[in-house]
């Protein structure tokens, strides 16, 4: 898988064949197909690896000391960028599948549902036990996931040194979000929140019941 990802990074997803991956790995073509039936299967394994590393880094960051909500969300967003820093070319090839929701590599497809759920759970971990109204808590992981996807798309096109513009965008977006959340918690805005969430549910942009497996801290 590591050999394949390196080839994807250099040559691109479409230009790389399983035969080339097998040759570069020093295994027979049949051996390569034994482990991965297709390039799509390799990318699925890559997705899983990114999520596993993201969870580990977020857990380590949270265990290092008591952090406020802003710091926890910045930790989750920046560590994700750290992990994929060298994969902008690969991500660019993968993001084009977003417009094909049935494609197995689309971040919105049924095939990648487990990856989305894991990402939502990691973001829920960053939210932690923050005191939030139930309606806000139910949609915040999905809102953060959508923000993260938008940031990754910007990250792909960011040609600044070390993608520093993306890093500043993350800092600004999270700061603004935390300020909005502090206002949204006010009881006087509860009727407004109810109207907004009803509209989102009617448009099926938010599930009637958001069921994400919230990660519990490990001993």
C-alpha positions in Angstrom: 0.0 0.0 0.0 2.8 2.4 0.9 4.4 1.8 -2.5 1.1 2.5 -4.3 0.5 5.7 -2.4 4.0 6.9 -3.2 3.4 6.2 -6.9 0.0 8.0 -6.7 1.7 11.0 -5.1 4.3 11.2 -7.9 2.4 10.0 -11.0 -1.3 10.4 -10.1 -4.0 7.9 -9.5 -5.1 7.4 -13.1 -1.6 7.1 -14.6 -0.5 4.4 -12.1 -1.4 0.7 -12.8 -1.6 -2.3 -10.5 1.2 -3.9 -12.6 3.5 -0.9 -11.9 2.6 -1.0 -8.2 3.5 -4.7 -8.1 6.8 -4.2 -10.0 7.8 -1.3 -7.7 6.9 -3.4 -4.6 8.9 -6.4 -5.8 5.9 -8.8 -5.9 4.2 -10.7 -8.6 1.1 -9.2 -10.2 -1.0 -12.0 -8.8 0.4 -11.3 -5.3 -0.6 -7.6 -5.6 -4.1 -8.6 -6.5 -4.2 -11.0 -3.6 -3.8 -8.0 -1.2 -5.8 -5.4 -3.1 -8.3 -6.2 -5.8 -8.1 -2.7 -7.3 -6.7 0.8 -6.9 -9.9 1.7 -5.2 -9.2 -0.9 -2.5 -5.8 0.7 -1.9 -7.4 4.1 -1.5 -9.9 2.7 0.9 -7.0 1.4 3.0 -5.3 4.8 2.7 -8.5 6.5 4.0 -8.6 4.1 6.9 -4.9 4.7 7.7 -5.4 8.5 7.7 -8.4 8.2 10.1 -6.5 5.9 12.4 -3.5 8.3 12.6 -5.8 11.3 13.0 -7.5 9.7 16.0 -4.2 8.8 17.5 -2.9 12.4 17.2 -6.0 14.0 18.5 -6.0 11.7 21.5 -2.4 12.4 22.2 -3.1 16.2 22.0 -6.1 16.0 24.3 -4.1 13.9 26.8 -1.3 16.4 26.9 -3.3 18.9 28.9 -6.6 20.6 29.5 -7.7 22.5 26.4 -10.6 24.8 25.8 -13.0 24.2 22.9 -11.1 26.5 20.4 -7.8 24.7 21.1 -9.4 21.3 20.8 -11.0 22.1 17.4 -7.7 23.7 16.2 -6.0 20.5 17.2 -8.4 18.3 15.2 -8.2 20.6 12.1 -4.5 21.1 12.0 -3.5 17.5 12.7 -5.6 16.4 9.8 -3.7 18.8 7.5 -0.4 17.6 9.0 -1.2 14.1 8.1 -2.1 14.8 4.4 0.5 17.6 3.9 2.3 15.6 1.2 -0.8 14.3 -0.5 -2.2 17.3 -2.2 -1.8 15.8 -5.7 -3.5 12.6 -4.6 -6.3 14.5 -2.8 -6.9 16.5 -6.0 -7.4 13.3 -7.9 -9.8 11.9 -5.3 -11.8 15.1 -4.8 -13.1 15.0 -8.3 -15.2 11.9 -7.3 -17.2 14.1 -4.9 -19.5 15.0 -7.8 -20.2 11.3 -8.3 -21.9 10.3 -5.0 -22.1 6.6 -6.1 -18.5 6.3 -7.0 -16.7 4.1 -4.4 -14.1 6.7 -3.7 -16.5 9.6 -3.3 -16.4 11.0 0.3 -20.3 11.0 0.0 -20.7 7.4 -1.2 -22.0 4.4 0.7 -18.6 2.8 0.3 -16.9 5.5 2.4 -19.6 5.7 5.1 -17.4 4.1 7.7 -14.7 6.7 7.0 -17.2 9.5 7.4 -18.5 8.0 10.6 -14.9 7.7 12.0 -14.2 11.3 11.0 -17.4 12.5 12.8 -16.4 10.5 15.9 -13.0 12.1 16.0 -14.6 15.6 15.7 -17.0 14.6 18.5 -14.0 13.6 20.6 -12.6 17.1 20.0 -15.9 18.7 21.1 -15.7 16.6 24.2 -17.9 17.5 27.2 -18.4 21.1 26.2 -21.6 22.5 27.5 -23.8 22.9 24.5 -27.6 22.7 23.9 -28.7 19.3 22.6 -29.7 20.6 19.2 -26.4 22.2 18.6 -24.4 19.2 19.9 -26.4 16.9 17.5 -25.3 18.8 14.4 -21.9 20.2 15.3 -19.9 17.2 14.3 -21.5 17.2 10.8 -20.9 21.0 10.5 -17.3 20.6 11.5 -16.9 17.7 9.0 -18.3 20.0 6.2 -16.0 22.7 7.3 -13.1 20.3 7.2 -14.0 19.2 3.7 -14.1 22.7 2.5 -10.7 23.5 4.1 -9.2 20.4 2.4 -10.5 21.6 -1.0 -8.9 25.0 -0.4 -5.7 23.2 0.8 -5.4 21.4 -2.6 -5.4 24.7 -4.5 -3.3 26.6 -1.9 0.1 27.3 -3.5 1.5 29.5 -0.6 4.6 28.3 1.1 3.7 25.3 3.3 0.0 26.1 2.6 0.2 28.8 5.2 -2.9 30.5 3.8 -4.9 27.3 4.6 -3.5 27.3 8.2 -4.6 30.9 8.7 -8.0 30.0 7.2 -8.3 27.3 9.8 -7.4 29.6 12.7 -9.9 32.2 11.5 -12.7 29.9 10.8 -12.4 28.1 14.2 -12.2 31.4 16.1 -15.3 32.6 14.3 -17.2 29.3 14.9 -16.4 29.4 18.6 -17.7 32.9 18.9 -20.9 32.0 17.0 -21.4 29.0 19.3 -21.1 31.2 22.3 -23.9 33.4 21.0 -26.0 30.5 19.7 -26.2 29.0 23.2 -28.3 31.9 24.4 -31.8 30.8 25.3 -33.3 33.8 23.5 -32.1 32.2 20.2 -33.6 28.8 20.8 -36.7 29.5 18.6 -34.3 30.6 15.8 -32.2 27.5 16.2 -35.3 25.4 16.0 -36.4 27.0 12.7 -32.9 26.5 11.2 -32.7 22.9 12.2 -36.2 22.2 10.9 -35.2 23.7 7.6 -32.0 21.5 7.5 -34.0 18.4 8.3 -36.6 19.1 5.7 -33.8 19.5 3.1 -32.3 16.2 4.5 -29.0 18.1 5.1 -29.2 16.9 8.7 -30.5 13.5 9.7 -33.6 13.5 11.9 -31.4 11.7 14.5 -27.7 12.1 14.1 -26.2 8.8 15.1 -22.4 9.0 15.3 -20.4 6.6 17.5 -18.9 9.1 19.9 -15.4 7.9 20.8 -14.8 7.5 24.5 -11.4 8.3 26.0 -9.2 5.2 26.3 -7.6 4.2 29.6 
